[in-house]
């Protein structure tokens, strides 16, 4: 439950930062739509994964959403 809440909180923080900065052609951090899509794909297509894999993926994506890594806009 805490990891799911952390995912949502990092997504909200990422959206708040996106609204407060000017857009320069690259996203700063992974967009929340992409992160949510990756979580959905993992749940749908890899439904029989070990119990700790999904929380680890969600924590990694949470960190990537709030990171300062530049992601190109497609």
PDB file with one MODEL, atoms N, CA, C and O in Angstrom:
MODEL        1
ATOM      1  N   UNK A   1       0.836  -1.185   0.000  1.00  0.00           N
ATOM      2  CA  UNK A   1       0.000   0.000   0.000  1.00  0.00           C
ATOM      3  C   UNK A   1       0.885   1.255   0.000  1.00  0.00           C
ATOM      4  O   UNK A   1       0.585   2.229  -0.689  1.00  0.00           O
ATOM      5  N   UNK A   2       1.959   1.225   0.764  1.00  0.00           N
ATOM      6  CA  UNK A   2       2.845   2.390   0.846  1.00  0.00           C
ATOM      7  C   UNK A   2       3.538   2.645  -0.485  1.00  0.00           C
ATOM      8  O   UNK A   2       3.750   3.798  -0.862  1.00  0.00           O
ATOM      9  N   UNK A   3       3.891   1.587  -1.198  1.00  0.00           N
ATOM     10  CA  UNK A   3       4.556   1.763  -2.489  1.00  0.00           C
ATOM     11  C   UNK A   3       3.586   2.345  -3.506  1.00  0.00           C
ATOM     12  O   UNK A   3       3.970   3.208  -4.296  1.00  0.00           O
ATOM     13  N   UNK A   4       2.343   1.894  -3.502  1.00  0.00           N
ATOM     14  CA  UNK A   4       1.338   2.452  -4.405  1.00  0.00           C
ATOM     15  C   UNK A   4       1.081   3.924  -4.093  1.00  0.00           C
ATOM     16  O   UNK A   4       0.931   4.733  -5.008  1.00  0.00           O
ATOM     17  N   UNK A   5       1.031   4.273  -2.823  1.00  0.00           N
ATOM     18  CA  UNK A   5       0.852   5.672  -2.429  1.00  0.00           C
ATOM     19  C   UNK A   5       2.068   6.505  -2.839  1.00  0.00           C
ATOM     20  O   UNK A   5       1.924   7.637  -3.299  1.00  0.00           O
ATOM     21  N   UNK A   6       3.261   5.940  -2.670  1.00  0.00           N
ATOM     22  CA  UNK A   6       4.472   6.637  -3.095  1.00  0.00           C
ATOM     23  C   UNK A   6       4.496   6.876  -4.598  1.00  0.00           C
ATOM     24  O   UNK A   6       4.954   7.926  -5.049  1.00  0.00           O
ATOM     25  N   UNK A   7       4.005   5.911  -5.382  1.00  0.00           N
ATOM     26  CA  UNK A   7       3.923   6.069  -6.834  1.00  0.00           C
ATOM     27  C   UNK A   7       3.027   7.245  -7.197  1.00  0.00           C
ATOM     28  O   UNK A   7       3.376   8.063  -8.048  1.00  0.00           O
ATOM     29  N   UNK A   8       1.879   7.323  -6.551  1.00  0.00           N
ATOM     30  CA  UNK A   8       0.935   8.420  -6.811  1.00  0.00           C
ATOM     31  C   UNK A   8       1.523   9.758  -6.364  1.00  0.00           C
ATOM     32  O   UNK A   8       1.383  10.761  -7.065  1.00  0.00           O
ATOM     33  N   UNK A   9       2.174   9.779  -5.213  1.00  0.00           N
ATOM     34  CA  UNK A   9       2.773  11.022  -4.708  1.00  0.00           C
ATOM     35  C   UNK A   9       3.896  11.509  -5.632  1.00  0.00           C
ATOM     36  O   UNK A   9       3.998  12.705  -5.905  1.00  0.00           O
ATOM     37  N   UNK A  10       4.730  10.592  -6.109  1.00  0.00           N
ATOM     38  CA  UNK A  10       5.797  10.975  -7.038  1.00  0.00           C
ATOM     39  C   UNK A  10       5.202  11.471  -8.350  1.00  0.00           C
ATOM     40  O   UNK A  10       5.731  12.399  -8.962  1.00  0.00           O
ATOM     41  N   UNK A  11       4.110  10.859  -8.783  1.00  0.00           N
ATOM     42  CA  UNK A  11       3.430  11.336  -9.990  1.00  0.00           C
ATOM     43  C   UNK A  11       2.887  12.745  -9.814  1.00  0.00           C
ATOM     44  O   UNK A  11       2.991  13.573 -10.718  1.00  0.00           O
ATOM     45  N   UNK A  12       2.309  13.015  -8.655  1.00  0.00           N
ATOM     46  CA  UNK A  12       1.789  14.360  -8.374  1.00  0.00           C
ATOM     47  C   UNK A  12       2.926  15.378  -8.308  1.00  0.00           C
ATOM     48  O   UNK A  12       2.796  16.492  -8.814  1.00  0.00           O
ATOM     49  N   UNK A  13       4.029  14.997  -7.689  1.00  0.00           N
ATOM     50  CA  UNK A  13       5.189  15.879  -7.620  1.00  0.00           C
ATOM     51  C   UNK A  13       5.746  16.156  -9.008  1.00  0.00           C
ATOM     52  O   UNK A  13       6.126  17.287  -9.311  1.00  0.00           O
ATOM     53  N   UNK A  14       5.797  15.135  -9.849  1.00  0.00           N
ATOM     54  CA  UNK A  14       6.281  15.301 -11.207  1.00  0.00           C
ATOM     55  C   UNK A  14       5.377  16.239 -12.002  1.00  0.00           C
ATOM     56  O   UNK A  14       5.871  17.095 -12.735  1.00  0.00           O
ATOM     57  N   UNK A  15       4.062  16.087 -11.865  1.00  0.00           N
ATOM     58  CA  UNK A  15       3.132  16.971 -12.569  1.00  0.00           C
ATOM     59  C   UNK A  15       3.222  18.408 -12.062  1.00  0.00           C
ATOM     60  O   UNK A  15       3.116  19.352 -12.845  1.00  0.00           O
ATOM     61  N   UNK A  16       3.415  18.575 -10.767  1.00  0.00           N
ATOM     62  CA  UNK A  16       3.557  19.927 -10.219  1.00  0.00           C
ATOM     63  C   UNK A  16       4.829  20.583 -10.747  1.00  0.00           C
ATOM     64  O   UNK A  16       4.819  21.765 -11.091  1.00  0.00           O
ATOM     65  N   UNK A  17       5.909  19.835 -10.813  1.00  0.00           N
ATOM     66  CA  UNK A  17       7.157  20.383 -11.350  1.00  0.00           C
ATOM     67  C   UNK A  17       7.017  20.700 -12.837  1.00  0.00           C
ATOM     68  O   UNK A  17       7.551  21.704 -13.308  1.00  0.00           O
ATOM     69  N   UNK A  18       6.304  19.855 -13.576  1.00  0.00           N
ATOM     70  CA  UNK A  18       6.097  20.077 -15.006  1.00  0.00           C
ATOM     71  C   UNK A  18       5.323  21.377 -15.239  1.00  0.00           C
ATOM     72  O   UNK A  18       5.637  22.132 -16.159  1.00  0.00           O
ATOM     73  N   UNK A  19       4.320  21.635 -14.408  1.00  0.00           N
ATOM     74  CA  UNK A  19       3.519  22.860 -14.559  1.00  0.00           C
ATOM     75  C   UNK A  19       4.290  24.104 -14.154  1.00  0.00           C
ATOM     76  O   UNK A  19       3.978  25.198 -14.624  1.00  0.00           O
ATOM     77  N   UNK A  20       5.290  23.961 -13.294  1.00  0.00           N
ATOM     78  CA  UNK A  20       6.027  25.128 -12.793  1.00  0.00           C
ATOM     79  C   UNK A  20       7.241  25.489 -13.646  1.00  0.00           C
ATOM     80  O   UNK A  20       7.837  26.547 -13.450  1.00  0.00           O
ATOM     81  N   UNK A  21       7.615  24.624 -14.591  1.00  0.00           N
ATOM     82  CA  UNK A  21       8.787  24.901 -15.424  1.00  0.00           C
ATOM     83  C   UNK A  21       8.365  25.148 -16.858  1.00  0.00           C
ATOM     84  O   UNK A  21       7.252  24.811 -17.260  1.00  0.00           O
ATOM     85  N   UNK A  22       9.269  25.742 -17.625  1.00  0.00           N
ATOM     86  CA  UNK A  22       9.003  25.956 -19.046  1.00  0.00           C
ATOM     87  C   UNK A  22       9.444  24.724 -19.825  1.00  0.00           C
ATOM     88  O   UNK A  22      10.406  24.056 -19.446  1.00  0.00           O
ATOM     89  N   UNK A  23       8.750  24.427 -20.900  1.00  0.00           N
ATOM     90  CA  UNK A  23       9.031  23.229 -21.688  1.00  0.00           C
ATOM     91  C   UNK A  23      10.118  23.542 -22.704  1.00  0.00           C
ATOM     92  O   UNK A  23      10.009  24.501 -23.468  1.00  0.00           O
ATOM     93  N   UNK A  24      11.173  22.723 -22.708  1.00  0.00           N
ATOM     94  CA  UNK A  24      12.310  22.978 -23.589  1.00  0.00           C
ATOM     95  C   UNK A  24      12.475  21.902 -24.653  1.00  0.00           C
ATOM     96  O   UNK A  24      13.548  21.805 -25.249  1.00  0.00           O
ATOM     97  N   UNK A  25      11.467  21.102 -24.908  1.00  0.00           N
ATOM     98  CA  UNK A  25      11.559  20.050 -25.908  1.00  0.00           C
ATOM     99  C   UNK A  25      11.830  18.678 -25.321  1.00  0.00           C
ATOM    100  O   UNK A  25      11.603  17.668 -25.987  1.00  0.00           O
ATOM    101  N   UNK A  26      12.306  18.623 -24.099  1.00  0.00           N
ATOM    102  CA  UNK A  26      12.559  17.364 -23.396  1.00  0.00           C
ATOM    103  C   UNK A  26      11.813  17.374 -22.077  1.00  0.00           C
ATOM    104  O   UNK A  26      11.752  18.392 -21.388  1.00  0.00           O
ATOM    105  N   UNK A  27      11.245  16.224 -21.736  1.00  0.00           N
ATOM    106  CA  UNK A  27      10.643  16.084 -20.415  1.00  0.00           C
ATOM    107  C   UNK A  27      11.751  15.907 -19.384  1.00  0.00           C
ATOM    108  O   UNK A  27      12.800  15.344 -19.695  1.00  0.00           O
ATOM    109  N   UNK A  28      11.533  16.373 -18.184  1.00  0.00           N
ATOM    110  CA  UNK A  28      12.468  16.119 -17.087  1.00  0.00           C
ATOM    111  C   UNK A  28      11.847  15.044 -16.212  1.00  0.00           C
ATOM    112  O   UNK A  28      10.911  15.305 -15.457  1.00  0.00           O
ATOM    113  N   UNK A  29      12.371  13.843 -16.321  1.00  0.00           N
ATOM    114  CA  UNK A  29      11.793  12.695 -15.639  1.00  0.00           C
ATOM    115  C   UNK A  29      10.814  11.981 -16.558  1.00  0.00           C
ATOM    116  O   UNK A  29      10.336  12.555 -17.537  1.00  0.00           O
ATOM    117  N   UNK A  30      10.526  10.749 -16.242  1.00  0.00           N
ATOM    118  CA  UNK A  30       9.598   9.949 -17.042  1.00  0.00           C
ATOM    119  C   UNK A  30       8.177  10.486 -16.840  1.00  0.00           C
ATOM    120  O   UNK A  30       7.756  10.696 -15.702  1.00  0.00           O
ATOM    121  N   UNK A  31       7.434  10.709 -17.928  1.00  0.00           N
ATOM    122  CA  UNK A  31       6.045  11.171 -17.774  1.00  0.00           C
ATOM    123  C   UNK A  31       5.199  10.147 -17.018  1.00  0.00           C
ATOM    124  O   UNK A  31       5.414   8.941 -17.140  1.00  0.00           O
ATOM    125  N   UNK A  32       4.251  10.632 -16.250  1.00  0.00           N
ATOM    126  CA  UNK A  32       3.432   9.742 -15.428  1.00  0.00           C
ATOM    127  C   UNK A  32       2.577   8.826 -16.294  1.00  0.00           C
ATOM    128  O   UNK A  32       2.269   7.707 -15.883  1.00  0.00           O
ATOM    129  N   UNK A  33       2.186   9.279 -17.485  1.00  0.00           N
ATOM    130  CA  UNK A  33       1.406   8.405 -18.368  1.00  0.00           C
ATOM    131  C   UNK A  33       2.239   7.217 -18.829  1.00  0.00           C
ATOM    132  O   UNK A  33       1.726   6.102 -18.920  1.00  0.00           O
ATOM    133  N   UNK A  34       3.506   7.438 -19.119  1.00  0.00           N
ATOM    134  CA  UNK A  34       4.382   6.338 -19.528  1.00  0.00           C
ATOM    135  C   UNK A  34       4.614   5.385 -18.354  1.00  0.00           C
ATOM    136  O   UNK A  34       4.580   4.166 -18.529  1.00  0.00           O
ATOM    137  N   UNK A  35       4.848   5.928 -17.174  1.00  0.00           N
ATOM    138  CA  UNK A  35       5.070   5.086 -15.992  1.00  0.00           C
ATOM    139  C   UNK A  35       3.827   4.253 -15.679  1.00  0.00           C
ATOM    140  O   UNK A  35       3.932   3.063 -15.382  1.00  0.00           O
ATOM    141  N   UNK A  36       2.667   4.872 -15.746  1.00  0.00           N
ATOM    142  CA  UNK A  36       1.429   4.135 -15.502  1.00  0.00           C
ATOM    143  C   UNK A  36       1.181   3.081 -16.561  1.00  0.00           C
ATOM    144  O   UNK A  36       0.682   1.996 -16.259  1.00  0.00           O
ATOM    145  N   UNK A  37       1.528   3.396 -17.809  1.00  0.00           N
ATOM    146  CA  UNK A  37       1.390   2.415 -18.878  1.00  0.00           C
ATOM    147  C   UNK A  37       2.298   1.218 -18.678  1.00  0.00           C
ATOM    148  O   UNK A  37       1.900   0.083 -18.938  1.00  0.00           O
ATOM    149  N   UNK A  38       3.512   1.464 -18.218  1.00  0.00           N
ATOM    150  CA  UNK A  38       4.445   0.361 -17.960  1.00  0.00           C
ATOM    151  C   UNK A  38       3.918  -0.522 -16.833  1.00  0.00           C
ATOM    152  O   UNK A  38       3.995  -1.747 -16.922  1.00  0.00           O
ATOM    153  N   UNK A  39       3.387   0.082 -15.786  1.00  0.00           N
ATOM    154  CA  UNK A  39       2.817  -0.706 -14.680  1.00  0.00           C
ATOM    155  C   UNK A  39       1.635  -1.534 -15.185  1.00  0.00           C
ATOM    156  O   UNK A  39       1.502  -2.703 -14.824  1.00  0.00           O
ATOM    157  N   UNK A  40       0.777  -0.941 -16.014  1.00  0.00           N
ATOM    158  CA  UNK A  40      -0.377  -1.668 -16.548  1.00  0.00           C
ATOM    159  C   UNK A  40       0.067  -2.828 -17.435  1.00  0.00           C
ATOM    160  O   UNK A  40      -0.494  -3.920 -17.350  1.00  0.00           O
ATOM    161  N   UNK A  41       1.067  -2.602 -18.284  1.00  0.00           N
ATOM    162  CA  UNK A  41       1.565  -3.672 -19.155  1.00  0.00           C
ATOM    163  C   UNK A  41       2.153  -4.811 -18.335  1.00  0.00           C
ATOM    164  O   UNK A  41       1.932  -5.982 -18.646  1.00  0.00           O
ATOM    165  N   UNK A  42       2.899  -4.473 -17.290  1.00  0.00           N
ATOM    166  CA  UNK A  42       3.486  -5.515 -16.444  1.00  0.00           C
ATOM    167  C   UNK A  42       2.377  -6.337 -15.780  1.00  0.00           C
ATOM    168  O   UNK A  42       2.479  -7.561 -15.705  1.00  0.00           O
ATOM    169  N   UNK A  43       1.333  -5.683 -15.305  1.00  0.00           N
ATOM    170  CA  UNK A  43       0.240  -6.398 -14.632  1.00  0.00           C
ATOM    171  C   UNK A  43      -0.534  -7.266 -15.611  1.00  0.00           C
ATOM    172  O   UNK A  43      -0.876  -8.405 -15.295  1.00  0.00           O
ATOM    173  N   UNK A  44      -0.817  -6.731 -16.807  1.00  0.00           N
ATOM    174  CA  UNK A  44      -1.635  -7.473 -17.768  1.00  0.00           C
ATOM    175  C   UNK A  44      -0.866  -8.628 -18.403  1.00  0.00           C
ATOM    176  O   UNK A  44      -1.353  -9.758 -18.432  1.00  0.00           O
ATOM    177  N   UNK A  45       0.320  -8.352 -18.907  1.00  0.00           N
ATOM    178  CA  UNK A  45       1.037  -9.363 -19.675  1.00  0.00           C
ATOM    179  C   UNK A  45       1.960 -10.246 -18.853  1.00  0.00           C
ATOM    180  O   UNK A  45       2.286 -11.355 -19.276  1.00  0.00           O
ATOM    181  N   UNK A  46       2.372  -9.795 -17.727  1.00  0.00           N
ATOM    182  CA  UNK A  46       3.255 -10.591 -16.888  1.00  0.00           C
ATOM    183  C   UNK A  46       2.578 -10.877 -15.560  1.00  0.00           C
ATOM    184  O   UNK A  46       3.175 -10.670 -14.504  1.00  0.00           O
ATOM    185  N   UNK A  47       1.371 -11.339 -15.598  1.00  0.00           N
ATOM    186  CA  UNK A  47       0.579 -11.530 -14.394  1.00  0.00           C
ATOM    187  C   UNK A  47       1.119 -12.559 -13.428  1.00  0.00           C
ATOM    188  O   UNK A  47       0.773 -12.533 -12.247  1.00  0.00           O
ATOM    189  N   UNK A  48       1.959 -13.467 -13.900  1.00  0.00           N
ATOM    190  CA  UNK A  48       2.457 -14.516 -13.019  1.00  0.00           C
ATOM    191  C   UNK A  48       3.916 -14.272 -12.617  1.00  0.00           C
ATOM    192  O   UNK A  48       4.717 -15.206 -12.565  1.00  0.00           O
ATOM    193  N   UNK A  49       4.250 -13.019 -12.336  1.00  0.00           N
ATOM    194  CA  UNK A  49       5.603 -12.668 -11.900  1.00  0.00           C
ATOM    195  C   UNK A  49       5.710 -12.857 -10.384  1.00  0.00           C
ATOM    196  O   UNK A  49       4.692 -12.869  -9.692  1.00  0.00           O
ATOM    197  N   UNK A  50       6.917 -13.004  -9.868  1.00  0.00           N
ATOM    198  CA  UNK A  50       7.068 -13.105  -8.398  1.00  0.00           C
ATOM    199  C   UNK A  50       6.520 -11.861  -7.688  1.00  0.00           C
ATOM    200  O   UNK A  50       6.439 -10.779  -8.270  1.00  0.00           O
ATOM    201  N   UNK A  51       6.154 -12.039  -6.445  1.00  0.00           N
ATOM    202  CA  UNK A  51       5.466 -10.986  -5.696  1.00  0.00           C
ATOM    203  C   UNK A  51       6.280  -9.709  -5.517  1.00  0.00           C
ATOM    204  O   UNK A  51       5.689  -8.635  -5.401  1.00  0.00           O
ATOM    205  N   UNK A  52       7.576  -9.776  -5.491  1.00  0.00           N
ATOM    206  CA  UNK A  52       8.387  -8.592  -5.230  1.00  0.00           C
ATOM    207  C   UNK A  52       8.758  -7.811  -6.494  1.00  0.00           C
ATOM    208  O   UNK A  52       9.303  -6.711  -6.392  1.00  0.00           O
ATOM    209  N   UNK A  53       8.480  -8.346  -7.665  1.00  0.00           N
ATOM    210  CA  UNK A  53       8.906  -7.680  -8.900  1.00  0.00           C
ATOM    211  C   UNK A  53       8.087  -6.420  -9.157  1.00  0.00           C
ATOM    212  O   UNK A  53       8.662  -5.372  -9.456  1.00  0.00           O
ATOM    213  N   UNK A  54       6.771  -6.492  -9.050  1.00  0.00           N
ATOM    214  CA  UNK A  54       5.933  -5.319  -9.312  1.00  0.00           C
ATOM    215  C   UNK A  54       6.240  -4.162  -8.349  1.00  0.00           C
ATOM    216  O   UNK A  54       6.374  -3.029  -8.811  1.00  0.00           O
ATOM    217  N   UNK A  55       6.357  -4.392  -7.036  1.00  0.00           N
ATOM    218  CA  UNK A  55       6.723  -3.271  -6.157  1.00  0.00           C
ATOM    219  C   UNK A  55       8.085  -2.669  -6.502  1.00  0.00           C
ATOM    220  O   UNK A  55       8.270  -1.457  -6.403  1.00  0.00           O
ATOM    221  N   UNK A  56       9.033  -3.511  -6.906  1.00  0.00           N
ATOM    222  CA  UNK A  56      10.346  -2.988  -7.278  1.00  0.00           C
ATOM    223  C   UNK A  56      10.251  -2.146  -8.548  1.00  0.00           C
ATOM    224  O   UNK A  56      10.901  -1.105  -8.648  1.00  0.00           O
ATOM    225  N   UNK A  57       9.449  -2.582  -9.517  1.00  0.00           N
ATOM    226  CA  UNK A  57       9.255  -1.807 -10.745  1.00  0.00           C
ATOM    227  C   UNK A  57       8.585  -0.482 -10.413  1.00  0.00           C
ATOM    228  O   UNK A  57       8.961   0.554 -10.961  1.00  0.00           O
ATOM    229  N   UNK A  58       7.603  -0.503  -9.527  1.00  0.00           N
ATOM    230  CA  UNK A  58       6.904   0.730  -9.162  1.00  0.00           C
ATOM    231  C   UNK A  58       7.827   1.701  -8.434  1.00  0.00           C
ATOM    232  O   UNK A  58       7.744   2.910  -8.651  1.00  0.00           O
ATOM    233  N   UNK A  59       8.708   1.188  -7.571  1.00  0.00           N
ATOM    234  CA  UNK A  59       9.652   2.079  -6.881  1.00  0.00           C
ATOM    235  C   UNK A  59      10.646   2.678  -7.866  1.00  0.00           C
ATOM    236  O   UNK A  59      10.985   3.856  -7.760  1.00  0.00           O
ATOM    237  N   UNK A  60      11.120   1.878  -8.829  1.00  0.00           N
ATOM    238  CA  UNK A  60      12.032   2.393  -9.848  1.00  0.00           C
ATOM    239  C   UNK A  60      11.354   3.459 -10.695  1.00  0.00           C
ATOM    240  O   UNK A  60      11.946   4.507 -10.954  1.00  0.00           O
ATOM    241  N   UNK A  61      10.137   3.212 -11.124  1.00  0.00           N
ATOM    242  CA  UNK A  61       9.414   4.202 -11.925  1.00  0.00           C
ATOM    243  C   UNK A  61       9.097   5.462 -11.118  1.00  0.00           C
ATOM    244  O   UNK A  61       9.107   6.565 -11.664  1.00  0.00           O
ATOM    245  N   UNK A  62       8.816   5.304  -9.830  1.00  0.00           N
ATOM    246  CA  UNK A  62       8.582   6.472  -8.977  1.00  0.00           C
ATOM    247  C   UNK A  62       9.818   7.355  -8.935  1.00  0.00           C
ATOM    248  O   UNK A  62       9.728   8.577  -9.052  1.00  0.00           O
ATOM    249  N   UNK A  63      10.972   6.724  -8.768  1.00  0.00           N
ATOM    250  CA  UNK A  63      12.222   7.484  -8.749  1.00  0.00           C
ATOM    251  C   UNK A  63      12.476   8.130 -10.110  1.00  0.00           C
ATOM    252  O   UNK A  63      12.916   9.278 -10.170  1.00  0.00           O
ATOM    253  N   UNK A  64      12.207   7.414 -11.199  1.00  0.00           N
ATOM    254  CA  UNK A  64      12.448   7.966 -12.531  1.00  0.00           C
ATOM    255  C   UNK A  64      11.515   9.144 -12.837  1.00  0.00           C
ATOM    256  O   UNK A  64      11.888  10.050 -13.582  1.00  0.00           O
ATOM    257  N   UNK A  65      10.305   9.135 -12.265  1.00  0.00           N
ATOM    258  CA  UNK A  65       9.383  10.252 -12.497  1.00  0.00           C
ATOM    259  C   UNK A  65       9.900  11.546 -11.878  1.00  0.00           C
ATOM    260  O   UNK A  65       9.720  12.618 -12.455  1.00  0.00           O
ATOM    261  N   UNK A  66      10.532  11.463 -10.727  1.00  0.00           N
ATOM    262  CA  UNK A  66      10.987  12.692 -10.061  1.00  0.00           C
ATOM    263  C   UNK A  66      12.454  12.972 -10.311  1.00  0.00           C
ATOM    264  O   UNK A  66      12.996  13.945  -9.788  1.00  0.00           O
ATOM    265  N   UNK A  67      13.110  12.127 -11.108  1.00  0.00           N
ATOM    266  CA  UNK A  67      14.532  12.353 -11.402  1.00  0.00           C
ATOM    267  C   UNK A  67      14.693  13.517 -12.377  1.00  0.00           C
ATOM    268  O   UNK A  67      13.715  14.012 -12.938  1.00  0.00           O
ATOM    269  N   UNK A  68      15.917  13.936 -12.568  1.00  0.00           N
ATOM    270  CA  UNK A  68      16.203  15.034 -13.480  1.00  0.00           C
ATOM    271  C   UNK A  68      16.742  14.516 -14.818  1.00  0.00           C
ATOM    272  O   UNK A  68      17.382  15.255 -15.567  1.00  0.00           O
ATOM    273  N   UNK A  69      16.480  13.254 -15.104  1.00  0.00           N
ATOM    274  CA  UNK A  69      16.879  12.655 -16.372  1.00  0.00           C
ATOM    275  C   UNK A  69      16.034  13.258 -17.485  1.00  0.00           C
ATOM    276  O   UNK A  69      14.813  13.353 -17.358  1.00  0.00           O
ATOM    277  N   UNK A  70      16.676  13.664 -18.572  1.00  0.00           N
ATOM    278  CA  UNK A  70      15.948  14.245 -19.694  1.00  0.00           C
ATOM    279  C   UNK A  70      15.422  13.126 -20.595  1.00  0.00           C
ATOM    280  O   UNK A  70      16.176  12.267 -21.053  1.00  0.00           O
ATOM    281  N   UNK A  71      14.121  13.159 -20.834  1.00  0.00           N
ATOM    282  CA  UNK A  71      13.456  12.170 -21.680  1.00  0.00           C
ATOM    283  C   UNK A  71      12.909  12.921 -22.888  1.00  0.00           C
ATOM    284  O   UNK A  71      12.135  13.864 -22.722  1.00  0.00           O
ATOM    285  N   UNK A  72      13.300  12.518 -24.119  1.00  0.00           N
ATOM    286  CA  UNK A  72      12.822  13.236 -25.307  1.00  0.00           C
ATOM    287  C   UNK A  72      11.335  13.038 -25.513  1.00  0.00           C
ATOM    288  O   UNK A  72      10.788  11.986 -25.181  1.00  0.00           O
ATOM    289  N   UNK A  73      10.684  14.048 -26.060  1.00  0.00           N
ATOM    290  CA  UNK A  73       9.276  13.960 -26.373  1.00  0.00           C
ATOM    291  C   UNK A  73       9.142  13.306 -27.747  1.00  0.00           C
ATOM    292  O   UNK A  73       9.776  13.731 -28.712  1.00  0.00           O
ATOM    293  N   UNK A  74       8.310  12.267 -27.820  1.00  0.00           N
ATOM    294  CA  UNK A  74       8.107  11.572 -29.094  1.00  0.00           C
ATOM    295  C   UNK A  74       6.892  12.098 -29.804  1.00  0.00           C
ATOM    296  O   UNK A  74       6.564  11.630 -30.895  1.00  0.00           O
TER     297      UNK A  74
ENDMDL
END
